[in-house]
């Protein structure tokens, strides 16, 4: 078999694969294998682009908090308001309880302050929690810098290289891709929504990484969204919205529709649902729907990410199941992944994290 030979072949050059390649650096020869023409085409390029320590719950929070320093050059202050009507008060209380005594600091907001902060909000919304630490992420710049860092360290990349077949011969992985054959000592599954497909091709453990569609719509509203508006999250996860450049608004119905791994497109029912929920929540008129898109979120059965070697197949490394929080946790995830992959000590930034909580072996049996 001719073709490219490398120490580590990483399947997927979105935020997961790019961050891992950058974290490995020059400690091994790395080849990124990307099915699309441009890396980050699917989930990475369609992110709502915020960093929130509460997002993903307590199991994800240590990874998010540990990623703050690594993401610092790409973060801009935003803040978040978790709002609740009568139906959502129990969910708001549960959120407060989940993060009591741990990051992030969630500050109670009463009705008077809430409606002063968000004029036009429906009267039924009476309580909120403020999460001041929430920030926007410049995802495009971060992803580009990760790829550049990996290239400087010697990593190579194949694009238009969908993986068609995987075989293990002795201690070597042999991959057939649309861009030609590849041989590698170690294979990393950073394929996002396609992670289970890659695992099946390699004969690895059948961990079900399931894809879910998430819809976002860009709107023009009257009044225009203030530039300093916080991210607004409904406590029952019925919608969220945040401002964008030029007074635009990004709105999502916070949908999570199971689907096959594909080039996701928004469903009109989800767009209509989002706009209806928005108009019922706040007295702002939707002047124009400018565009809509959908991205894929991929979760393991317990909704925690998977980092580590497969128990059944030597040389197969899971780096998947990063849900909708893959970007905000990328620095910590990559630091953990690179250490486990290379059998190296954890760096100080993540040494306090219970790495076993995210191991692939938790699905054994």
C-alpha positions as CSV (number, residue, x, y, z in Angstrom):
1,X,0.0,0.0,0.0
2,X,1.5,3.3,-1.0
3,X,0.4,6.8,0.2
4,X,0.9,8.9,3.2
5,X,2.4,7.5,6.4
6,X,2.1,9.2,9.7
7,X,2.3,8.5,13.5
8,X,-1.2,9.8,14.2
9,X,-4.1,10.2,11.7
10,X,-6.8,12.4,13.1
11,X,-10.2,12.0,11.2
12,X,-11.9,15.4,11.3
13,X,-10.4,18.9,11.1
14,X,-13.1,20.8,12.9
15,X,-12.5,22.3,16.3
16,X,-11.9,18.9,17.9
17,X,-9.3,17.6,15.4
18,X,-7.6,21.0,14.9
19,X,-7.3,21.7,18.7
20,X,-5.9,18.2,19.3
21,X,-3.4,18.5,16.4
22,X,-2.2,21.9,17.8
23,X,-1.9,20.4,21.3
24,X,0.2,17.5,20.1
25,X,2.5,19.9,18.4
26,X,5.8,18.5,17.3
27,X,5.7,15.5,19.7
28,X,4.5,13.3,16.8
29,X,3.8,13.3,13.1
30,X,0.2,14.2,12.6
31,X,-2.1,14.0,9.6
32,X,-5.5,15.7,9.7
33,X,-8.0,13.9,7.4
34,X,-11.0,16.1,6.5
35,X,-14.0,14.9,4.4
36,X,-14.9,18.4,3.2
37,X,-13.1,20.9,1.0
38,X,-12.9,23.3,3.9
39,X,-12.3,22.2,7.6
40,X,-14.9,23.3,10.0
41,X,-17.7,23.3,7.4
42,X,-20.3,21.6,9.7
43,X,-20.6,22.1,13.4
44,X,-17.6,24.4,13.9
45,X,-18.6,26.9,11.2
46,X,-22.2,27.0,12.4
47,X,-21.8,27.7,16.1
48,X,-23.7,30.2,18.1
49,X,-20.3,31.2,19.4
50,X,-20.6,31.8,23.1
51,X,-18.6,30.6,26.1
52,X,-20.8,29.9,29.1
53,X,-19.7,27.9,32.2
54,X,-23.2,26.8,32.9
55,X,-23.8,25.5,29.4
56,X,-23.7,21.7,29.2
57,X,-24.2,21.3,33.0
58,X,-21.8,20.4,35.8
59,X,-20.2,17.6,33.9
60,X,-19.0,20.0,31.3
61,X,-18.2,23.0,33.5
62,X,-14.7,21.9,34.6
63,X,-13.7,21.7,30.9
64,X,-15.2,25.0,30.1
65,X,-13.7,26.8,33.1
66,X,-10.2,25.3,32.4
67,X,-10.5,26.6,28.8
68,X,-10.8,30.2,29.7
69,X,-7.1,31.1,29.5
70,X,-6.6,29.3,26.2
71,X,-9.6,31.1,24.7
72,X,-8.9,34.5,26.2
73,X,-7.6,36.1,23.0
74,X,-10.9,35.1,21.2
75,X,-13.4,36.1,23.9
76,X,-15.4,39.3,24.2
77,X,-17.7,40.2,27.1
78,X,-21.4,39.3,26.6
79,X,-23.1,38.2,29.8
80,X,-26.1,35.9,30.0
81,X,-29.6,36.2,31.5
82,X,-31.4,32.9,32.3
83,X,-35.0,34.0,32.3
84,X,-38.0,32.1,33.8
85,X,-41.8,32.4,33.7
86,X,-43.9,30.4,36.2
87,X,-43.4,27.2,34.2
88,X,-39.7,27.7,34.2
89,X,-39.1,28.6,37.9
90,X,-38.3,25.0,38.9
91,X,-35.7,24.8,36.1
92,X,-34.2,28.1,37.2
93,X,-33.9,26.8,40.8
94,X,-32.3,23.6,39.6
95,X,-29.8,25.6,37.6
96,X,-28.9,27.6,40.7
97,X,-28.6,24.5,42.7
98,X,-26.4,22.8,40.1
99,X,-23.8,25.6,40.3
100,X,-24.1,26.5,44.0
101,X,-20.5,26.8,45.3
102,X,-18.9,26.3,42.0
103,X,-18.3,28.3,38.7
104,X,-20.1,30.2,37.3
105,X,-21.4,32.8,39.7
106,X,-25.1,33.0,39.1
107,X,-26.7,36.2,40.5
108,X,-30.5,36.4,41.1
109,X,-32.4,39.1,39.2
110,X,-35.8,40.2,40.4
111,X,-38.8,41.3,38.2
112,X,-38.0,45.0,38.4
113,X,-34.4,44.7,37.4
114,X,-35.2,42.1,34.7
115,X,-37.7,44.2,32.9
116,X,-35.4,47.3,33.2
117,X,-32.6,45.2,31.6
118,X,-34.9,43.8,28.8
119,X,-37.7,46.3,27.9
120,X,-40.6,44.6,26.2
121,X,-40.2,41.3,27.9
122,X,-43.5,39.6,28.6
123,X,-44.9,40.3,32.1
124,X,-45.1,36.6,32.9
125,X,-41.3,36.5,33.1
126,X,-40.6,37.4,36.8
127,X,-37.2,36.0,37.7
128,X,-33.8,35.5,36.2
129,X,-30.3,34.5,36.9
130,X,-27.4,36.6,35.6
131,X,-24.2,34.9,34.4
132,X,-21.8,37.8,34.0
133,X,-18.9,35.7,33.0
134,X,-20.5,34.5,29.7
135,X,-18.6,35.7,26.6
136,X,-18.7,35.6,22.8
137,X,-16.1,33.5,21.0
138,X,-14.5,34.5,17.7
139,X,-14.8,30.9,16.4
140,X,-13.4,31.5,12.9
141,X,-10.2,33.2,14.2
142,X,-9.7,30.5,16.9
143,X,-10.1,27.6,14.5
144,X,-7.8,29.2,11.9
145,X,-5.1,29.8,14.5
146,X,-5.3,26.2,15.7
147,X,-4.8,24.9,12.2
148,X,-1.9,27.4,11.7
149,X,-0.3,26.3,14.9
150,X,-0.6,22.6,13.9
151,X,1.0,23.4,10.5
152,X,3.9,25.2,12.1
153,X,4.5,22.1,14.3
154,X,4.6,20.0,11.2
155,X,1.1,18.6,10.9
156,X,-0.2,17.9,7.4
157,X,-3.8,17.9,6.2
158,X,-5.8,16.1,3.5
159,X,-9.1,17.7,2.4
160,X,-11.8,16.2,0.2
161,X,-10.7,13.0,1.9
162,X,-13.8,11.1,3.1
163,X,-12.7,7.9,4.8
164,X,-14.1,4.9,2.8
165,X,-12.5,1.9,4.5
166,X,-10.3,1.2,7.6
167,X,-8.2,-1.9,8.2
168,X,-5.7,-2.8,10.9
169,X,-2.7,-4.8,9.7
170,X,-0.4,-5.7,12.6
171,X,0.3,-2.5,14.5
172,X,-0.6,-0.3,11.5
173,X,-3.9,1.3,10.5
174,X,-4.6,1.4,6.8
175,X,-7.2,3.9,5.6
176,X,-8.7,4.3,2.1
177,X,-9.8,7.9,1.5
178,X,-11.0,9.8,-1.5
179,X,-7.7,11.6,-1.4
180,X,-5.7,8.4,-1.4
181,X,-4.4,5.8,1.1
182,X,-3.0,6.6,4.5
183,X,-1.1,4.5,7.0
184,X,-0.8,5.4,10.7
185,X,0.3,3.9,14.0
186,X,-2.6,5.5,15.8
187,X,-6.1,6.5,14.6
188,X,-8.0,9.4,16.3
189,X,-11.8,9.6,15.8
190,X,-12.6,13.3,15.9
191,X,-15.3,13.0,13.3
192,X,-18.1,14.7,15.3
193,X,-21.5,13.5,14.1
194,X,-19.8,10.8,12.0
195,X,-17.8,9.4,14.9
196,X,-19.9,6.2,15.2
197,X,-19.5,5.5,11.5
198,X,-15.7,5.8,11.8
199,X,-15.7,3.6,14.8
200,X,-17.7,0.9,13.0
201,X,-15.3,1.0,10.0
202,X,-12.4,0.4,12.4
203,X,-14.2,-2.3,14.4
204,X,-14.0,-0.3,17.6
205,X,-16.5,-0.3,20.4
206,X,-20.1,0.5,19.3
207,X,-20.5,3.7,21.3
208,X,-23.6,5.5,19.9
209,X,-22.6,9.1,19.2
210,X,-25.9,10.5,18.0
211,X,-26.3,13.6,15.9
212,X,-28.9,16.3,16.6
213,X,-29.9,19.3,14.5
214,X,-29.8,22.8,16.0
215,X,-31.4,25.8,14.2
216,X,-30.3,29.4,14.2
217,X,-32.0,32.3,12.5
218,X,-30.7,35.8,11.8
219,X,-33.3,38.5,12.2
220,X,-33.8,42.2,11.9
221,X,-36.1,43.4,14.7
222,X,-37.8,46.6,15.8
223,X,-36.4,47.8,18.1
224,X,-32.9,46.7,16.9
225,X,-31.1,44.4,19.3
226,X,-28.7,46.6,21.4
227,X,-25.1,45.7,21.0
228,X,-24.6,45.2,24.7
229,X,-27.7,42.9,25.1
230,X,-26.7,39.7,27.1
231,X,-27.3,36.3,25.7
232,X,-30.9,35.5,26.7
233,X,-31.6,31.9,27.6
234,X,-35.1,30.6,28.5
235,X,-34.8,28.4,31.6
236,X,-36.9,25.7,30.0
237,X,-34.7,25.7,26.9
238,X,-37.5,26.8,24.6
239,X,-35.3,29.5,22.9
240,X,-32.2,31.7,23.2
241,X,-31.2,34.8,21.4
242,X,-28.2,37.2,21.3
243,X,-27.2,40.3,19.3
244,X,-25.0,40.3,16.3
245,X,-23.3,43.0,14.2
246,X,-25.4,45.7,12.7
247,X,-28.2,45.4,15.2
248,X,-29.1,41.9,14.0
249,X,-30.4,39.2,16.3
250,X,-29.4,35.5,16.3
251,X,-32.3,33.4,17.5
252,X,-32.6,29.6,18.1
253,X,-35.6,27.5,19.3
254,X,-33.0,25.5,21.3
255,X,-34.1,22.5,19.2
256,X,-32.4,19.2,19.4
257,X,-33.8,17.0,16.7
258,X,-32.2,13.6,16.2
259,X,-31.0,13.1,12.6
260,X,-28.5,11.2,10.5
261,X,-25.1,12.8,10.1
262,X,-25.4,15.0,7.1
263,X,-25.0,18.5,5.8
264,X,-27.8,19.8,8.0
265,X,-30.4,22.3,6.8
266,X,-33.0,24.2,8.8
267,X,-36.6,22.9,8.8
268,X,-39.2,25.6,8.3
269,X,-41.2,24.3,11.2
270,X,-38.2,25.0,13.5
271,X,-37.7,28.5,12.1
272,X,-41.4,29.2,12.6
273,X,-41.4,27.8,16.1
274,X,-38.4,30.0,17.1
275,X,-40.0,33.2,15.8
276,X,-43.3,32.4,17.5
277,X,-41.7,31.7,20.8
278,X,-39.6,34.9,20.5
279,X,-42.7,37.0,19.7
280,X,-44.6,35.5,22.6
281,X,-41.6,36.3,25.0
282,X,-40.8,39.8,24.0
283,X,-42.7,42.7,22.4
284,X,-40.2,43.2,19.6
285,X,-41.4,43.1,16.0
286,X,-39.6,40.8,13.6
287,X,-39.0,43.1,10.5
288,X,-37.1,40.6,8.4
289,X,-35.8,37.1,8.4
290,X,-32.4,37.4,6.7
291,X,-31.1,33.8,6.8
292,X,-31.3,30.6,8.7
293,X,-29.0,27.6,9.1
294,X,-28.6,24.4,11.1
295,X,-25.6,22.7,12.6
296,X,-25.0,19.3,14.1
297,X,-24.5,18.5,17.8
298,X,-23.3,15.0,18.6
299,X,-23.7,13.4,22.0
300,X,-22.6,10.1,23.7
301,X,-25.4,8.2,25.5
302,X,-24.6,10.0,28.8
303,X,-24.1,13.4,27.1
304,X,-20.5,13.7,28.4
305,X,-17.6,13.9,25.9
306,X,-15.4,10.9,25.1
307,X,-11.6,11.1,25.4
308,X,-9.4,8.1,25.4
309,X,-8.3,4.8,23.8
310,X,-10.9,2.2,22.9
311,X,-10.8,-0.7,25.2
312,X,-11.3,-3.3,22.5
313,X,-9.2,-2.1,19.6
314,X,-5.5,-1.1,20.1
315,X,-4.5,2.2,18.6
316,X,-8.0,3.6,18.3
317,X,-8.5,6.9,20.2
318,X,-11.9,8.5,20.8
319,X,-12.1,12.3,20.7
320,X,-15.8,12.8,20.2
321,X,-19.3,13.4,21.6
322,X,-18.6,17.0,22.3
323,X,-22.2,18.1,22.0
324,X,-22.8,21.8,21.5
325,X,-19.9,22.7,23.8
326,X,-16.9,21.5,21.7
327,X,-15.6,25.0,21.1
328,X,-15.9,26.4,24.6
329,X,-14.1,23.4,26.0
330,X,-11.6,22.9,23.2
331,X,-8.4,24.0,25.0
332,X,-9.0,21.8,28.0
333,X,-10.2,18.9,25.9
334,X,-7.2,19.1,23.6
335,X,-4.8,19.2,26.6
336,X,-6.4,16.1,28.0
337,X,-6.6,14.4,24.7
338,X,-3.0,15.0,23.8
339,X,-1.8,13.8,27.2
340,X,-3.8,10.6,27.1
341,X,-2.8,10.0,23.4
342,X,0.9,10.4,24.0
343,X,0.9,8.8,27.5
344,X,2.2,12.1,28.9
345,X,1.4,13.9,32.2
346,X,-1.5,16.2,32.3
347,X,-0.5,19.9,32.1
348,X,-1.3,22.1,35.1
349,X,-4.3,23.7,33.4
350,X,-6.3,20.4,33.5
351,X,-4.5,18.4,36.2
352,X,-7.4,19.0,38.6
353,X,-10.0,17.5,36.3
354,X,-11.3,13.9,36.8
355,X,-10.3,12.7,33.4
356,X,-11.7,9.2,34.0
357,X,-15.2,10.8,33.9
358,X,-14.7,11.2,30.1
359,X,-13.0,7.9,29.3
360,X,-14.2,5.6,26.5
361,X,-14.0,2.6,28.9
362,X,-17.0,3.9,30.8
363,X,-19.2,2.3,28.1
364,X,-17.6,-1.2,28.4
365,X,-20.3,-3.8,28.9
